[in-house]
């Protein structure tokens, strides 16, 4: 997925990458709510991904131990497995 301003474009490479990671895009599209939506992060002045796709991707990263959550605040840390992926 490519987030650019107010548009979200699905590239074949993004679909392939998602499938290789184990994300079921069809199942995510069937979930109630918005499948994929960009939002502007004003502190970084760049677009990020919001919605069901973001939640599913984040959850997958936690399950595969690519990320770990901080106990004391909202930050995450990329693990060695995450860097290798």
Gaussian input, Z-matrix of N, CA and C with variables (Angstrom, degrees):
# hf/3-21g

backbone

0 1
 N
 C     1     B1
 C     2     B2     1     A1
 N     3     B3     2     A2     1     D1
 C     4     B4     3     A3     2     D2
 C     5     B5     4     A4     3     D3
 N     6     B6     5     A5     4     D4
 C     7     B7     6     A6     5     D5
 C     8     B8     7     A7     6     D6
 N     9     B9     8     A8     7     D7
 C    10    B10     9     A9     8     D8
 C    11    B11    10    A10     9     D9
 N    12    B12    11    A11    10    D10
 C    13    B13    12    A12    11    D11
 C    14    B14    13    A13    12    D12
 N    15    B15    14    A14    13    D13
 C    16    B16    15    A15    14    D14
 C    17    B17    16    A16    15    D15
 N    18    B18    17    A17    16    D16
 C    19    B19    18    A18    17    D17
 C    20    B20    19    A19    18    D18
 N    21    B21    20    A20    19    D19
 C    22    B22    21    A21    20    D20
 C    23    B23    22    A22    21    D21
 N    24    B24    23    A23    22    D22
 C    25    B25    24    A24    23    D23
 C    26    B26    25    A25    24    D24
 N    27    B27    26    A26    25    D25
 C    28    B28    27    A27    26    D26
 C    29    B29    28    A28    27    D27
 N    30    B30    29    A29    28    D28
 C    31    B31    30    A30    29    D29
 C    32    B32    31    A31    30    D30
 N    33    B33    32    A32    31    D31
 C    34    B34    33    A33    32    D32
 C    35    B35    34    A34    33    D33
 N    36    B36    35    A35    34    D34
 C    37    B37    36    A36    35    D35
 C    38    B38    37    A37    36    D36
 N    39    B39    38    A38    37    D37
 C    40    B40    39    A39    38    D38
 C    41    B41    40    A40    39    D39
 N    42    B42    41    A41    40    D40
 C    43    B43    42    A42    41    D41
 C    44    B44    43    A43    42    D42
 N    45    B45    44    A44    43    D43
 C    46    B46    45    A45    44    D44
 C    47    B47    46    A46    45    D45
 N    48    B48    47    A47    46    D46
 C    49    B49    48    A48    47    D47
 C    50    B50    49    A49    48    D48
 N    51    B51    50    A50    49    D49
 C    52    B52    51    A51    50    D50
 C    53    B53    52    A52    51    D51
 N    54    B54    53    A53    52    D52
 C    55    B55    54    A54    53    D53
 C    56    B56    55    A55    54    D54
 N    57    B57    56    A56    55    D55
 C    58    B58    57    A57    56    D56
 C    59    B59    58    A58    57    D57
 N    60    B60    59    A59    58    D58
 C    61    B61    60    A60    59    D59
 C    62    B62    61    A61    60    D60
 N    63    B63    62    A62    61    D61
 C    64    B64    63    A63    62    D62
 C    65    B65    64    A64    63    D63
 N    66    B66    65    A65    64    D64
 C    67    B67    66    A66    65    D65
 C    68    B68    67    A67    66    D66
 N    69    B69    68    A68    67    D67
 C    70    B70    69    A69    68    D68
 C    71    B71    70    A70    69    D69
 N    72    B72    71    A71    70    D70
 C    73    B73    72    A72    71    D71
 C    74    B74    73    A73    72    D72
 N    75    B75    74    A74    73    D73
 C    76    B76    75    A75    74    D74
 C    77    B77    76    A76    75    D75
 N    78    B78    77    A77    76    D76
 C    79    B79    78    A78    77    D77
 C    80    B80    79    A79    78    D78
 N    81    B81    80    A80    79    D79
 C    82    B82    81    A81    80    D80
 C    83    B83    82    A82    81    D81
 N    84    B84    83    A83    82    D82
 C    85    B85    84    A84    83    D83
 C    86    B86    85    A85    84    D84
 N    87    B87    86    A86    85    D85
 C    88    B88    87    A87    86    D86
 C    89    B89    88    A88    87    D87
 N    90    B90    89    A89    88    D88
 C    91    B91    90    A90    89    D89
 C    92    B92    91    A91    90    D90
 N    93    B93    92    A92    91    D91
 C    94    B94    93    A93    92    D92
 C    95    B95    94    A94    93    D93
 N    96    B96    95    A95    94    D94
 C    97    B97    96    A96    95    D95
 C    98    B98    97    A97    96    D96
 N    99    B99    98    A98    97    D97
 C   100   B100    99    A99    98    D98
 C   101   B101   100   A100    99    D99
 N   102   B102   101   A101   100   D100
 C   103   B103   102   A102   101   D101
 C   104   B104   103   A103   102   D102
 N   105   B105   104   A104   103   D103
 C   106   B106   105   A105   104   D104
 C   107   B107   106   A106   105   D105
 N   108   B108   107   A107   106   D106
 C   109   B109   108   A108   107   D107
 C   110   B110   109   A109   108   D108
 N   111   B111   110   A110   109   D109
 C   112   B112   111   A111   110   D110
 C   113   B113   112   A112   111   D111
 N   114   B114   113   A113   112   D112
 C   115   B115   114   A114   113   D113
 C   116   B116   115   A115   114   D114
 N   117   B117   116   A116   115   D115
 C   118   B118   117   A117   116   D116
 C   119   B119   118   A118   117   D117
 N   120   B120   119   A119   118   D118
 C   121   B121   120   A120   119   D119
 C   122   B122   121   A121   120   D120
 N   123   B123   122   A122   121   D121
 C   124   B124   123   A123   122   D122
 C   125   B125   124   A124   123   D123
 N   126   B126   125   A125   124   D124
 C   127   B127   126   A126   125   D125
 C   128   B128   127   A127   126   D126
 N   129   B129   128   A128   127   D127
 C   130   B130   129   A129   128   D128
 C   131   B131   130   A130   129   D129
 N   132   B132   131   A131   130   D130
 C   133   B133   132   A132   131   D131
 C   134   B134   133   A133   132   D132
 N   135   B135   134   A134   133   D133
 C   136   B136   135   A135   134   D134
 C   137   B137   136   A136   135   D135
 N   138   B138   137   A137   136   D136
 C   139   B139   138   A138   137   D137
 C   140   B140   139   A139   138   D138
 N   141   B141   140   A140   139   D139
 C   142   B142   141   A141   140   D140
 C   143   B143   142   A142   141   D141
 N   144   B144   143   A143   142   D142
 C   145   B145   144   A144   143   D143
 C   146   B146   145   A145   144   D144
 N   147   B147   146   A146   145   D145
 C   148   B148   147   A147   146   D146
 C   149   B149   148   A148   147   D147
 N   150   B150   149   A149   148   D148
 C   151   B151   150   A150   149   D149
 C   152   B152   151   A151   150   D150
 N   153   B153   152   A152   151   D151
 C   154   B154   153   A153   152   D152
 C   155   B155   154   A154   153   D153
 N   156   B156   155   A155   154   D154
 C   157   B157   156   A156   155   D155
 C   158   B158   157   A157   156   D156
 N   159   B159   158   A158   157   D157
 C   160   B160   159   A159   158   D158
 C   161   B161   160   A160   159   D159
 N   162   B162   161   A161   160   D160
 C   163   B163   162   A162   161   D161
 C   164   B164   163   A163   162   D162
 N   165   B165   164   A164   163   D163
 C   166   B166   165   A165   164   D164
 C   167   B167   166   A166   165   D165
 N   168   B168   167   A167   166   D166
 C   169   B169   168   A168   167   D167
 C   170   B170   169   A169   168   D168
 N   171   B171   170   A170   169   D169
 C   172   B172   171   A171   170   D170
 C   173   B173   172   A172   171   D171
 N   174   B174   173   A173   172   D172
 C   175   B175   174   A174   173   D173
 C   176   B176   175   A175   174   D174
 N   177   B177   176   A176   175   D175
 C   178   B178   177   A177   176   D176
 C   179   B179   178   A178   177   D177
 N   180   B180   179   A179   178   D178
 C   181   B181   180   A180   179   D179
 C   182   B182   181   A181   180   D180
 N   183   B183   182   A182   181   D181
 C   184   B184   183   A183   182   D182
 C   185   B185   184   A184   183   D183
 N   186   B186   185   A185   184   D184
 C   187   B187   186   A186   185   D185
 C   188   B188   187   A187   186   D186
 N   189   B189   188   A188   187   D187
 C   190   B190   189   A189   188   D188
 C   191   B191   190   A190   189   D189
 N   192   B192   191   A191   190   D190
 C   193   B193   192   A192   191   D191
 C   194   B194   193   A193   192   D192
 N   195   B195   194   A194   193   D193
 C   196   B196   195   A195   194   D194
 C   197   B197   196   A196   195   D195
 N   198   B198   197   A197   196   D196
 C   199   B199   198   A198   197   D197
 C   200   B200   199   A199   198   D198
 N   201   B201   200   A200   199   D199
 C   202   B202   201   A201   200   D200
 C   203   B203   202   A202   201   D201
 N   204   B204   203   A203   202   D202
 C   205   B205   204   A204   203   D203
 C   206   B206   205   A205   204   D204
 N   207   B207   206   A206   205   D205
 C   208   B208   207   A207   206   D206
 C   209   B209   208   A208   207   D207
 N   210   B210   209   A209   208   D208
 C   211   B211   210   A210   209   D209
 C   212   B212   211   A211   210   D210
 N   213   B213   212   A212   211   D211
 C   214   B214   213   A213   212   D212
 C   215   B215   214   A214   213   D213
 N   216   B216   215   A215   214   D214
 C   217   B217   216   A216   215   D215
 C   218   B218   217   A217   216   D216
 N   219   B219   218   A218   217   D217
 C   220   B220   219   A219   218   D218
 C   221   B221   220   A220   219   D219
 N   222   B222   221   A221   220   D220
 C   223   B223   222   A222   221   D221
 C   224   B224   223   A223   222   D222
 N   225   B225   224   A224   223   D223
 C   226   B226   225   A225   224   D224
 C   227   B227   226   A226   225   D225
 N   228   B228   227   A227   226   D226
 C   229   B229   228   A228   227   D227
 C   230   B230   229   A229   228   D228
 N   231   B231   230   A230   229   D229
 C   232   B232   231   A231   230   D230
 C   233   B233   232   A232   231   D231
 N   234   B234   233   A233   232   D232
 C   235   B235   234   A234   233   D233
 C   236   B236   235   A235   234   D234
 N   237   B237   236   A236   235   D235
 C   238   B238   237   A237   236   D236
 C   239   B239   238   A238   237   D237
 N   240   B240   239   A239   238   D238
 C   241   B241   240   A240   239   D239
 C   242   B242   241   A241   240   D240
 N   243   B243   242   A242   241   D241
 C   244   B244   243   A243   242   D242
 C   245   B245   244   A244   243   D243
 N   246   B246   245   A245   244   D244
 C   247   B247   246   A246   245   D245
 C   248   B248   247   A247   246   D246
 N   249   B249   248   A248   247   D247
 C   250   B250   249   A249   248   D248
 C   251   B251   250   A250   249   D249
 N   252   B252   251   A251   250   D250
 C   253   B253   252   A252   251   D251
 C   254   B254   253   A253   252   D252

   B1=1.4370
   B2=1.5272
   B3=1.2798
   B4=1.4495
   B5=1.5255
   B6=1.3187
   B7=1.4532
   B8=1.5136
   B9=1.3223
   B10=1.4573
   B11=1.5176
   B12=1.2957
   B13=1.4572
   B14=1.5206
   B15=1.3131
   B16=1.4541
   B17=1.5263
   B18=1.3333
   B19=1.4496
   B20=1.5194
   B21=1.3069
   B22=1.4480
   B23=1.5124
   B24=1.3084
   B25=1.4486
   B26=1.5178
   B27=1.3106
   B28=1.4470
   B29=1.5201
   B30=1.2998
   B31=1.4530
   B32=1.5209
   B33=1.3200
   B34=1.4658
   B35=1.5275
   B36=1.3142
   B37=1.4669
   B38=1.5254
   B39=1.3411
   B40=1.4609
   B41=1.5118
   B42=1.3362
   B43=1.4685
   B44=1.5283
   B45=1.3328
   B46=1.4649
   B47=1.5251
   B48=1.3283
   B49=1.4654
   B50=1.5202
   B51=1.3262
   B52=1.4633
   B53=1.5215
   B54=1.3148
   B55=1.4611
   B56=1.5290
   B57=1.3228
   B58=1.4657
   B59=1.5187
   B60=1.3256
   B61=1.4656
   B62=1.5237
   B63=1.3178
   B64=1.4587
   B65=1.5109
   B66=1.3219
   B67=1.4611
   B68=1.5284
   B69=1.3138
   B70=1.4602
   B71=1.5269
   B72=1.3246
   B73=1.4617
   B74=1.5238
   B75=1.3150
   B76=1.4633
   B77=1.5197
   B78=1.3215
   B79=1.4713
   B80=1.5272
   B81=1.3204
   B82=1.4651
   B83=1.5250
   B84=1.3335
   B85=1.4694
   B86=1.5221
   B87=1.3182
   B88=1.4729
   B89=1.5242
   B90=1.3162
   B91=1.4660
   B92=1.5206
   B93=1.3401
   B94=1.4621
   B95=1.5267
   B96=1.2992
   B97=1.4621
   B98=1.5121
   B99=1.3054
   B100=1.4604
   B101=1.5236
   B102=1.3292
   B103=1.4716
   B104=1.5211
   B105=1.3154
   B106=1.4652
   B107=1.5208
   B108=1.3153
   B109=1.4624
   B110=1.5316
   B111=1.3207
   B112=1.4608
   B113=1.5286
   B114=1.3272
   B115=1.4601
   B116=1.5246
   B117=1.2938
   B118=1.4575
   B119=1.5244
   B120=1.3096
   B121=1.4575
   B122=1.5228
   B123=1.3208
   B124=1.4612
   B125=1.5194
   B126=1.3344
   B127=1.4611
   B128=1.5205
   B129=1.3364
   B130=1.4621
   B131=1.5210
   B132=1.3245
   B133=1.4660
   B134=1.5394
   B135=1.3220
   B136=1.4663
   B137=1.5271
   B138=1.3185
   B139=1.4512
   B140=1.5209
   B141=1.3148
   B142=1.4579
   B143=1.5262
   B144=1.3081
   B145=1.4514
   B146=1.5230
   B147=1.3196
   B148=1.4611
   B149=1.5213
   B150=1.3202
   B151=1.4621
   B152=1.5210
   B153=1.3395
   B154=1.4615
   B155=1.5237
   B156=1.3096
   B157=1.4582
   B158=1.5206
   B159=1.3071
   B160=1.4677
   B161=1.5202
   B162=1.3271
   B163=1.4626
   B164=1.5225
   B165=1.3255
   B166=1.4614
   B167=1.5255
   B168=1.3225
   B169=1.4575
   B170=1.5311
   B171=1.3231
   B172=1.4639
   B173=1.5268
   B174=1.3261
   B175=1.4608
   B176=1.5347
   B177=1.3131
   B178=1.4604
   B179=1.5317
   B180=1.3236
   B181=1.4692
   B182=1.5262
   B183=1.3145
   B184=1.4663
   B185=1.5267
   B186=1.3332
   B187=1.4651
   B188=1.5198
   B189=1.3286
   B190=1.4641
   B191=1.5229
   B192=1.3230
   B193=1.4703
   B194=1.5198
   B195=1.3430
   B196=1.4552
   B197=1.5261
   B198=1.3213
   B199=1.4635
   B200=1.5199
   B201=1.3212
   B202=1.4553
   B203=1.5230
   B204=1.3201
   B205=1.4662
   B206=1.5147
   B207=1.3135
   B208=1.4511
   B209=1.5341
   B210=1.2986
   B211=1.4627
   B212=1.5253
   B213=1.3367
   B214=1.4536
   B215=1.5354
   B216=1.3385
   B217=1.4613
   B218=1.5222
   B219=1.3074
   B220=1.4591
   B221=1.5173
   B222=1.2872
   B223=1.4577
   B224=1.5275
   B225=1.3206
   B226=1.4595
   B227=1.5224
   B228=1.3201
   B229=1.4523
   B230=1.5200
   B231=1.3256
   B232=1.4528
   B233=1.5262
   B234=1.3297
   B235=1.4534
   B236=1.5240
   B237=1.3215
   B238=1.4696
   B239=1.5318
   B240=1.3297
   B241=1.4781
   B242=1.5255
   B243=1.3212
   B244=1.4556
   B245=1.5083
   B246=1.3246
   B247=1.4599
   B248=1.5226
   B249=1.3366
   B250=1.4617
   B251=1.5167
   B252=1.3220
   B253=1.4682
   B254=1.5087
   A1=109.13
   A2=115.33
   A3=121.43
   A4=107.48
   A5=116.86
   A6=121.36
   A7=107.56
   A8=116.05
   A9=120.54
   A10=108.27
   A11=116.33
   A12=123.93
   A13=109.94
   A14=119.31
   A15=121.82
   A16=112.66
   A17=118.24
   A18=120.99
   A19=110.65
   A20=115.24
   A21=121.62
   A22=106.84
   A23=117.27
   A24=122.02
   A25=109.22
   A26=116.62
   A27=121.63
   A28=109.18
   A29=116.57
   A30=121.44
   A31=108.72
   A32=116.46
   A33=120.43
   A34=110.49
   A35=117.04
   A36=120.16
   A37=111.31
   A38=117.22
   A39=121.03
   A40=112.15
   A41=116.57
   A42=120.38
   A43=110.52
   A44=116.38
   A45=120.77
   A46=110.53
   A47=116.88
   A48=121.93
   A49=110.68
   A50=116.87
   A51=121.65
   A52=110.92
   A53=117.00
   A54=121.29
   A55=110.85
   A56=117.28
   A57=120.62
   A58=111.59
   A59=117.02
   A60=120.71
   A61=112.25
   A62=116.11
   A63=119.88
   A64=113.84
   A65=117.89
   A66=120.89
   A67=109.36
   A68=116.73
   A69=122.22
   A70=107.50
   A71=116.31
   A72=120.58
   A73=111.95
   A74=118.12
   A75=121.09
   A76=110.45
   A77=116.82
   A78=120.66
   A79=110.94
   A80=116.80
   A81=120.43
   A82=109.97
   A83=117.39
   A84=121.02
   A85=111.43
   A86=117.90
   A87=121.97
   A88=112.70
   A89=118.42
   A90=121.41
   A91=110.25
   A92=116.72
   A93=118.15
   A94=110.05
   A95=115.98
   A96=120.68
   A97=110.90
   A98=114.82
   A99=121.89
   A100=109.25
   A101=116.54
   A102=121.56
   A103=110.92
   A104=117.16
   A105=121.02
   A106=109.44
   A107=115.12
   A108=119.85
   A109=108.83
   A110=116.90
   A111=118.99
   A112=110.97
   A113=116.75
   A114=120.16
   A115=107.97
   A116=115.33
   A117=121.43
   A118=109.94
   A119=116.21
   A120=122.90
   A121=106.56
   A122=116.44
   A123=120.65
   A124=112.37
   A125=118.15
   A126=118.86
   A127=111.20
   A128=117.29
   A129=121.07
   A130=112.60
   A131=116.17
   A132=122.99
   A133=111.54
   A134=114.01
   A135=120.07
   A136=108.46
   A137=115.46
   A138=120.52
   A139=111.08
   A140=114.67
   A141=123.51
   A142=107.88
   A143=115.53
   A144=121.14
   A145=110.39
   A146=116.18
   A147=122.44
   A148=107.63
   A149=118.55
   A150=122.95
   A151=114.42
   A152=114.95
   A153=121.74
   A154=112.34
   A155=117.98
   A156=120.45
   A157=110.45
   A158=117.24
   A159=120.86
   A160=110.74
   A161=116.85
   A162=120.04
   A163=111.35
   A164=116.82
   A165=121.25
   A166=111.41
   A167=116.50
   A168=120.93
   A169=110.74
   A170=116.77
   A171=121.22
   A172=110.66
   A173=116.86
   A174=121.23
   A175=110.58
   A176=116.69
   A177=121.11
   A178=110.65
   A179=116.69
   A180=121.10
   A181=111.68
   A182=116.79
   A183=120.12
   A184=110.62
   A185=117.30
   A186=121.61
   A187=112.29
   A188=117.35
   A189=121.73
   A190=112.06
   A191=116.43
   A192=123.25
   A193=113.22
   A194=115.87
   A195=120.30
   A196=110.19
   A197=115.86
   A198=123.51
   A199=109.55
   A200=116.33
   A201=121.32
   A202=107.59
   A203=115.19
   A204=120.65
   A205=110.69
   A206=115.36
   A207=121.39
   A208=108.61
   A209=116.13
   A210=120.56
   A211=110.98
   A212=117.24
   A213=120.51
   A214=115.30
   A215=118.58
   A216=119.55
   A217=109.87
   A218=118.01
   A219=123.04
   A220=115.23
   A221=118.76
   A222=120.26
   A223=112.03
   A224=115.15
   A225=122.31
   A226=107.98
   A227=115.62
   A228=121.75
   A229=108.41
   A230=116.45
   A231=120.62
   A232=107.17
   A233=116.22
   A234=121.26
   A235=110.55
   A236=116.13
   A237=119.89
   A238=110.30
   A239=116.55
   A240=120.31
   A241=110.71
   A242=117.17
   A243=121.08
   A244=112.50
   A245=117.11
   A246=120.43
   A247=111.33
   A248=116.48
   A249=120.46
   A250=111.30
   A251=116.64
   A252=120.33
   A253=109.12
   D1=139.42
   D2=179.24
   D3=-117.14
   D4=119.73
   D5=178.24
   D6=-98.46
   D7=119.19
   D8=-179.86
   D9=-142.56
   D10=112.94
   D11=-177.52
   D12=50.69
   D13=-123.76
   D14=-175.47
   D15=-93.13
   D16=4.98
   D17=-176.43
   D18=-110.15
   D19=151.06
   D20=174.57
   D21=-127.54
   D22=119.97
   D23=-176.11
   D24=-115.32
   D25=133.49
   D26=177.43
   D27=-97.18
   D28=114.51
   D29=177.70
   D30=-95.61
   D31=153.45
   D32=178.88
   D33=-57.57
   D34=-38.85
   D35=179.04
   D36=-63.41
   D37=-34.20
   D38=177.12
   D39=-68.35
   D40=-40.09
   D41=177.32
   D42=-65.67
   D43=-42.87
   D44=179.00
   D45=-63.09
   D46=-45.83
   D47=178.89
   D48=-58.93
   D49=-44.64
   D50=-179.78
   D51=-61.15
   D52=-44.63
   D53=-179.84
   D54=-65.29
   D55=-41.76
   D56=179.40
   D57=-63.31
   D58=-33.22
   D59=177.16
   D60=-73.88
   D61=-25.67
   D62=-178.51
   D63=109.39
   D64=12.89
   D65=176.73
   D66=-83.41
   D67=128.72
   D68=177.04
   D69=-94.82
   D70=94.33
   D71=-175.49
   D72=-63.01
   D73=-34.50
   D74=178.67
   D75=-63.66
   D76=-44.13
   D77=178.79
   D78=-65.32
   D79=-38.93
   D80=179.24
   D81=-65.57
   D82=-39.19
   D83=179.09
   D84=-64.53
   D85=-28.16
   D86=-179.06
   D87=-80.87
   D88=-13.06
   D89=179.84
   D90=-67.26
   D91=147.52
   D92=174.83
   D93=-63.77
   D94=145.24
   D95=179.78
   D96=106.42
   D97=-166.24
   D98=-175.15
   D99=-90.43
   D100=130.80
   D101=179.76
   D102=-65.77
   D103=-57.06
   D104=-177.55
   D105=-148.67
   D106=134.99
   D107=-177.95
   D108=-151.93
   D109=132.49
   D110=175.18
   D111=-82.41
   D112=150.64
   D113=170.79
   D114=-137.89
   D115=149.92
   D116=-178.33
   D117=-89.38
   D118=121.98
   D119=173.46
   D120=-87.48
   D121=107.61
   D122=-174.10
   D123=-68.72
   D124=-27.52
   D125=179.83
   D126=-70.85
   D127=-36.03
   D128=178.59
   D129=-97.16
   D130=-12.88
   D131=-176.82
   D132=54.50
   D133=44.64
   D134=176.72
   D135=-143.66
   D136=158.84
   D137=-178.63
   D138=-87.03
   D139=144.13
   D140=178.09
   D141=-128.34
   D142=171.08
   D143=-178.63
   D144=-97.27
   D145=131.09
   D146=175.35
   D147=-117.07
   D148=173.09
   D149=170.09
   D150=98.54
   D151=-168.59
   D152=-176.15
   D153=-62.86
   D154=-36.72
   D155=179.11
   D156=-63.67
   D157=-43.29
   D158=178.33
   D159=-62.80
   D160=-45.27
   D161=-179.42
   D162=-62.11
   D163=-42.56
   D164=-179.67
   D165=-66.03
   D166=-42.31
   D167=179.01
   D168=-64.18
   D169=-44.29
   D170=179.59
   D171=-62.78
   D172=-44.50
   D173=179.76
   D174=-62.35
   D175=-41.50
   D176=178.23
   D177=-61.72
   D178=-42.74
   D179=178.71
   D180=-62.25
   D181=-37.31
   D182=176.39
   D183=-69.16
   D184=-45.08
   D185=-178.84
   D186=-62.36
   D187=-37.04
   D188=-179.50
   D189=-88.10
   D190=5.12
   D191=179.72
   D192=60.01
   D193=34.08
   D194=172.57
   D195=-80.82
   D196=-24.37
   D197=178.64
   D198=-132.53
   D199=151.22
   D200=169.16
   D201=-127.21
   D202=145.49
   D203=178.90
   D204=-89.62
   D205=147.98
   D206=173.36
   D207=-77.45
   D208=142.18
   D209=178.50
   D210=-76.36
   D211=-31.87
   D212=-171.26
   D213=-97.83
   D214=-15.24
   D215=179.63
   D216=-153.44
   D217=-173.37
   D218=-171.26
   D219=-83.97
   D220=5.77
   D221=-175.68
   D222=-80.22
   D223=161.76
   D224=173.48
   D225=-127.98
   D226=159.14
   D227=178.13
   D228=-123.05
   D229=134.25
   D230=175.20
   D231=-78.01
   D232=127.85
   D233=-179.47
   D234=-84.79
   D235=173.79
   D236=176.56
   D237=-60.60
   D238=-40.28
   D239=177.19
   D240=-62.17
   D241=-37.36
   D242=177.69
   D243=-65.38
   D244=-40.05
   D245=177.71
   D246=-66.02
   D247=-37.49
   D248=-179.24
   D249=-69.35
   D250=-34.42
   D251=-178.24
   D252=-67.82

